Amino acid sequence: MGEIIAFGGGKGGSGKSFLISLTGSLLAAAGKKVVLVDLDLGAANLHSFFGISVSKPGLQDFMEGRAASLSDCCLETSIPRLSLISSKGCTAHVADLPAGWVQRLIQGFRTLPHECILLDLGAGTYKNNLDFFLAASRGVLVTTPEPTAVENLFRFIHALFMRKIRGHVGDGGLRELTRICLALKPATSIRPLDMAKALETKDSEAARKLIADIEGMRLYLLLNQVRKTMDAEVAAQLMGFYPKLFGSVFSLGAVVSHGDEVNDAIMSREPFLKNYRSHTITRQVMGLARQLLSNR
């Protein structure tokens, strides 16, 4: 089974689709067989970064049984060893997936004959996004330096941890753990690990499994569209804050500069790597790609 890596975040317009297209291109250039899956079901555009028209079946065809497997939905890109599965044309009822369809897609990802399966999620804390992100072995959290984007990313991360805890204890158990923690400290001071440890008073084995699950998460922060020094300092601030609240599951994936060349590549409908192999942005994203290749 290939490794599933999810790219997510709280706010649209952070450049997530561009970054996953470049990361996938770099992993493929390093010799990996890679597939990108566009899971922004209501506004798919990942195909545009490669200048390809969607002519083969896509995610909706697989979910509704017109494609026997997700492998049948793979489109080849101009980058060797890099494929794409598009959700272009998904209708409104597909954008808000029932839980059964989410699980069917996750199982489908695990059968793909690729070494790296990169998931491009839609923005926000919708259940679909959280479940797809948590199904991955590693996750890349994308934000820009603007306060609104940083705030939305925090909400996304918090929702991820709460979704993981709920998956272990259910809605009733989550309410009970919250009640126990609130008796000990203010709501603003409660960490997800505090809630997991509170479970020890009721079921030590369940608490052990939950703590191991939380501590086993591997998350990479990617700060995009940095224009000046004070923007880059946001990454250091977040990497100082997040581990204190969520535990030592974070690494700094990359700090990526703003560049007009990104827009030029998008407008030309060509992969960024094709014309900007030695660009600063390419070298910065290569830092993330190397971490993903290292299997740390």
N, C-alpha and C positions, 0 to 999 in steps of 0.2 A: 504494500500500500504506500502511495506517495504521501509526502508531508503536506498537510493543509495549513496554509498561512493566510490569515484574514487581515484585511485592511479596513479599519472602521474609524468612526469619529462622530462627534456630536453635531457638527454644522456642515451644511452644504457649501460648496465653493472653496474648500480648503485645498483643492488640487489633488485629491486622493486618487482619482482615476488616472491622471497623468503620472503620478508617482508609482502606481502599481504597474502601469504600462512600461515605465523605464526600468523598474526593479525586475519585472519579468524578462525584459529584453537582456538585461545584464546577467541574470541567472542562466538564460539560454546561451548567451555568448560564452559563459563559463563551462558549457558542456552539458547542462542539465536539460532534461526534457520537461518543458513547462507548459501549463495551460492556465489561462486567465479566465475566470468565471464572472460575468457581469451580473451581480445580484442587486443592482439598483433597479428593481423590477418596474418601477413606475416611470423611470427616466433614464433608460439605458443609453450610454454613449461611448462605451469603451471601444467599440469597433471604429469610431471616428479617429482615434489616435493612431490607427494603423491604415487608414484610408481604404477600408474594405467594405463592400456591400454585403449585407447579411442575406445570403441566398439559401443556406441550408437550414434545416430545422433548428430551433432554439429551445430554451428552457421550457416554454409553455408546451411545445410539442412533446417533450419528454414527460412532463407532468400529466398531460392529458392522454398519453398512450400512443401518440402518433410516431414517436421515435422510441425504438426498443431500448436504447441505452444512451447515456450521456456521450459516449464516444462517437455516436452517430451525429452529434451536434457540434463536433469540433471543426472550427474553421482554421485553415492555415494562414499565418501572417507572413510578411516578407522577411521576418527574422527567423533564421533556421532554428528548428527545435521548439518554436513558440507557437502555441495554438490559442484559440479563443472560443469560448462558448458564450453566445450573446443572449440577452433577454429582450432584444429589440422587438417591439410589437406586442409585448405582454399586455393583455387587457386588464381593466381595472380590478376585476375580481381576483386576478392572479397576484397583483401587487400586495394584497393583504392575505397571506397564505394561511390556510388551516394548518394546525400542528402536524397532521399526518403528512401533508405535502412537504413541510420543512424537513421532517425526518426522512422522507423518501429521497429528497435531494441530497441530504447529508450522506445517506448510504450510497447514493450514486457517485458522489465525489470520491468516496473511498474505493470505488471500483475502477476509477480512471487509470489508464496505463501510463501515468506521468510521474516523474520524481517530485515535482513541486506543483501543487494546486493552489493558486492564489485567488482569493475571493475578494471581489470589489463590492463592498456593502453600501447600501444607501445610508444617508445621514439619519441621525436621530436614535432614540431609545426604543424603537418599536421591537416587539417580541421577536419578530423574524430576524432582525439585525443582531440582537443579543444572542439568540440561539445559534445562528450561523457562526458568529464570532467565537462562542464558547466551544463549538465543535472543532475548532482549529487547534493544532498543537502549539502554535505561536500566533501572536497578534501584533499588528502594527497600528499604533494610535496616532492619527494624523490631526494636526491642528496648525493654525497660523498664529502669529503673536497677538492678534487683536483680542481685547478683553472678552468680547462676546464669544469668540471661538474657544478661548481657554475655559470660560465658564461652561460652555456646552460640552466640552471634552470631559470636564470633571463630572458632569451629570451622567455622561455615557459610561465612564469608568465605574462610578458608584452603582449605576444600574446593572452593570455586568456582574459585580460582586454580589449584589442582592439577588440577581437571577440565579447565580451559582448556588448560593445558600438555600434559596427557595427550592431548587432542584433536589437538594438533600433532605430537607425537613418539611416541605410543603408550606402552604400559606399559613396554616394554623401554627406550625412550628416557628415560622419567621416572626409572627406576632408575639409568640411567647418569648423568644430570644430577645426581641426588642424590649419587651416589658422587663425582663431580668436585667438587661444592660442599663435601662433608664433608671432603675433603682440604685445603680452604683455610680453613674456619672451623667453629665448633661448630654443631650442628643448630639450636639456638635462635636463631642469628644469620642463618640463611639466609633470604633474601627470594625471592619468586617471580621478581623481575627478575634476581636473581643466577643462578637456574637458567636463565632465558632467555638471559642473556649467556654462560653456560657452553656453550650450544649453538654459539656462534660458533667454537669450536675445531674443530667437526665440519662445520658447514654454515652459512656466513655468511648465505646468502639465507634459509634456514629460520629462523635466529635473528632476522633483520630482520623477517620477517613475524610471528613470535611476539611480539616486543617491541612492534611496532605494534598488535597485537591486544590485548595487555595494557594498553598506555597509552591505547587507545581506549575502554576501559570507562568508563562514567559511573555512579557509585554515589552514592546519597543516604542519609545516616544520618537515621533518624527515631526520636527518643527519646520514648516514650509513657508516659502515666500518671505524670507528674511531680507530686509532692506538696509538695516543699519545695526550698529553694535548693540544698542539697547534692545532691539528685537531679539538678537541672539541670546541675550541674557535671560530671556523668558525660559529657555530650555533648562538652564542651570537652576532657576528658581523652582520650576516644576519638578526637576529631578531631586531637589532637596525636600520638596513637600510631599510628593506622592508616596515615597517609601515609608515615611512616618505614618501616613494614614492607612495605606493599603498593604504594606509589607515590602520585602526586598525582592519583588518579582519584576522590577522595571530595569531596563537598560536604555541608554540613549542611542537610538538608531541612527539618526542623522539630523543635522541642521542644514537646511537647503535654502540657497539664496533665491531671491526673485530674479527672473531674467526674461527679457522681452523675446528671447529666442524660443521660449516655451510656446508663446502665442503664435510665433512664426511657424513652428512645426505643426501646431494644431491646424492652422489655416491652410497649410500645404498638404495636410492629410498624410503625413509621412511620419514614421517612428522617429522619435527624438534622437535615438542612438545612431540612426543612419547618417545624419549630417553633423552631429555634435558629440562625437565619440570622446573627444578630449576636453569637452566643456567643463567648467567648474561644477555645474549642477550634476553632470554625469559622474564626476569624481566623488561628489558628496553622497549621492545615492549609492554609489559603489560601496561606501562604508557600511550601509545597511545590508546590501547584498552579501558582503563578506561575512557579516555576523550570521545571516541566515544560512550561508554555506557551511559555517563552522559547526553547526548542530550543537551549539552551547546550551 
